């Protein structure tokens, strides 16, 4: 019999989420935002597996090797998204908006009684879509599928 696989955990420090929650609530925005930006640089420097995944993802999206600042921006975008999820987890209303050119079609489908499969690709997009759909009193189920790609291998 094989031993159970090792539990996956947050790749950052064990106290990271608690600290981010505390700092986001108690530090002024003008202090918290630069700290979050600096934290993204620390992540780029200290998380080689995630940095490699980011580089691979961005190379596929951009069609060229990404610059270090683009990798940092990817880490920073994830950090901002994580803060948004932590805010939502503590009950803060997260405003969601649609691209103006998609709004009418999206709202018509969301308000209809027709079954619909709404989907997103990038990390966290499904959570934000779920928040948005909750405005339409529509039942929401979130499905996540892990696929065998280089991105999921190491991340």
N, C-alpha and C positions, 0 to 999 in steps of 0.2 A: 504494500500500500504506500502511495506517495504522500509525503507530508503536505498539509494545506499550503497554498501559496502565501507568500509573505504579504501582509496587509499593506495596501498602498496608503500613503499619507501625503499631506501637504509637503511639497519639497522644501519649503522654507523652514525657519525655526519653529519649534513646537508652540511657542508663545506668540507667533506672528499674527494670527487672526485676532486674538484677544487684544494685543497691542494696537492693531489697526483700528479695531472697534473703539477702543478707549480714546486714542489720539484723534480720530475723526470726530468724535463727540465733544471733546474738551479743548482741543487746540483750535485757535482761530484759523480760518481758511488760508490766510496769508502765511501761516506757519506750516499747516498740514500739507498744502499743495507742494511746496518745495521739498518737504521731507519725503513725500510720496515719489517725487521725481528722483531724488537722491537714492531712495530705496530701489527704484527700477535699475539704476546704475549698479547698485550692490548686487541685485539679482543677476544682471548680465555678467558681472565679474565672478560671482560665486556659484552659479548654477550652470555648469558646462553642458549637461544633457539637455536642459531646456533651451539654452542658447543655441545648441546645434539644431534642435527641432525648429526653433524660430528661424534660423538661417535657412534651413531647408524649405520651410513653408514660404518664406518671403522670396526665395529664389524662384520657386515655382510660380508664385503670383506675379512677381515683377519681371520674370524672364531674364534675370541677370543676378549675379551675386549681390546681396544687400550690403549696404554700408553699415558700419557699426552704429551710427545714429538711427538708422532704420530699425535695427534689431532692438535698440533701446526703446524706440517709439512703440514697438510691438509689446515689449515688456511693460511699458508705462500704460498702454491701452488696457492690457490685462489687469494691471493694478487698479486703474480707475473702475473697470468693470467689477472687480472683486469688492471694492468699496461700495459700489452700488448694490451688489448682492447682500453685503453685510447690513447696509441701511434697510433694505427691504426685509431682511430677516428680523430686524428689530421693530418693524411696523411702519417705517417711514414710507409714505406714498412716493412711488417712482413715476415721474411723468414720462410717458412714451409718446412719440410722435411718428407720423408716417411721412414718407416722401410725398409732397403734394401731388405728383403725377399718379401715385398709386392709391391715394386716399379713398376716392369714390368707389373704385372696384373692391378694395379691401373691406370697406364698411358695408357695402351691399352684401358681400358674401358672409361677413361676420354676423350681420343682423338677420340673415335668412335662416330658415329651418333646415336647409340642405346640409347633409354631412359634408365636412370639408377636412382636408388634410393640409394644415399649415406647417411649413417647415423652414428651417434655417440650417446653415452649414457651420458657421464659425462658432467657436467656444463661447458660450453664454448667450448667443442669440436666441436660443430656444427659451431660455428663462425670461428674457425680455419680451419675447413674443407672447409667452404665457401671461405676463403682467398686462400687456396690452389687450389681449383677448378677454381678460377678466372684466373689462369695461363693458362688454357686450352680453353679459349674463349667459355665456356659452360655456358648456362643460369643456374643460381643458385636460388633456392627457399629454404628458411629455414622454416621448420615447427617445432613448439614447442607444445608439448602436456603435459598438467598437468595430472598426474594420482594420484589416491587416495592411496598414500602409507604413511607410517609414516614419510618419509623424506619430503614430500611436505606438510604435515599437518602443521608443525611448521615453515618451512623455506620459 
